[in-house]
């Protein structure tokens, strides 16, 4: 029995949901794709930020293009309070649980987007208490909160 199923997401479009309770540390699904060079990713208009991109950075030289139907892991949405994490070894990428996940709970991980001038193009709809409103990695969310506080003053 698979640990996940696809269904409509409260966060965005479709997502993956646990089919049974999943223990912390469990390997859930491999993020699959075609290994491409960073140069290919930078030069190919397919990776334009105006549409959904399923590109995963593997290392300084290679990315993983997960944009194909058999890569079910591409449906996992971002959350500012994730229950999963992505780890890689060589050219393989796995999603695993970083806390216990209850049956029917949506799987999510922090997409790790950097804080730069484009952050406003990526609104977050995760609804968690610590959500800053944008898909920005945990270590940079304080910058957005500081901007919001300065505007209030």
JOQUIWO-V36925 format. One record per backbone hydrogen bond with DSSP energy under -1.0 kcal/mol. CO is the residue of the C=O (numbers start at 1). NH is the residue of the N-H. If there is no record, write none. Layout:
CO&NH, CO&NH
This chain:
3&19, 5&17, 7&15, 13&9, 15&7, 16&107, 17&5, 18&104, 22&101, 23&26, 26&97, 29&95, 34&65, 36&63, 37&41, 38&42, 39&43, 40&44, 44&47, 45&48, 48&51, 54&66, 56&64, 61&38, 62&58, 62&59, 63&36, 64&56, 65&34, 66&68, 68&71, 70&72, 71&74, 72&75, 73&76, 77&109, 83&98, 85&96, 87&94, 89&92, 92&89, 93&31, 94&87, 95&28, 95&29, 96&85, 97&25, 101&22, 102&105, 105&18, 108&84, 113&137, 116&119, 118&121, 119&122, 122&135, 128&131, 133&124, 134&136, 137&140, 140&143, 141&145, 142&146, 143&147, 144&148, 145&149, 146&150, 147&151, 148&152, 149&153
